[in-house]
């Protein structure tokens, strides 16, 4: 079981991404949680996908300080890896129209989907300089 926690008013700031191993279908018998990522930069947007007996995904908030998302891989000891291609803050399809944001922040939820042999990553872009405008950014990940 992979679960994110957080608290009001901004669940991203102190959130953690937790793995519970050994759970059955009714969530019984789970081992204590193992924190695999914490804080807004690592946990803000995460998506996982079960593919060919592997659980993997992407996570992270992009900014001027962090130019790409991080990979998640269930078989690694700490889950955060660099071996899975991320989504960069200068992706050519990114839309970021808020003021004082020179790079894409991808501040919404990620989604992963399989299409044939490709894996698509959907991310939210910001289209309104004030607030409220959203657009979808789609990237093909090469693993």
Buried (B, 14 or more C-beta within 10 A) or exposed (E): EBEBBBEEEEBBEEBBBBBBEEEEEEEEEEEEBEEBBBBBBBBBBBBBBEEEEEBBBBBBBBBEEBEBBBBBBBEBEEBBBEEBBBBBBEBEEBBBEBEEBEBBBBBBEBBBEEEEEEBEBBBBBBEEEEEEEEBEBEBEBEE
